[in-house]
């Protein structure tokens, strides 16, 4: 597994320079089977890094462009409290259903 991770990192480093923490974070999220939200100011190679990871893995890359009126909950869904049961549940959005069904 270590060789596979190093091979992916080396492929990404051919395209991304000086973003070791970003590359490591992307791989940790991938290995942990988690979701990855990459945030930052323009020009930090966020899209390029994700694209390089997708190419290194041989998978398709798609991107959602956030705008000032788009909130993370528009993608992930909203946690709703049910006072009768005392539990939270997630109300999934159309984006969430689209992303997870692809």
Buried (B, 14 or more C-beta within 10 A) or exposed (E): EEEEEEEBBEBBBEBBEEBEEBBEBBBEBBEEEEEEEBEEEEEBBBEEBBBBBEBBEEEEEEEEEEEEEEEEBBBBBBEEEEEEEEEEEEEEBEBBEEBEEE
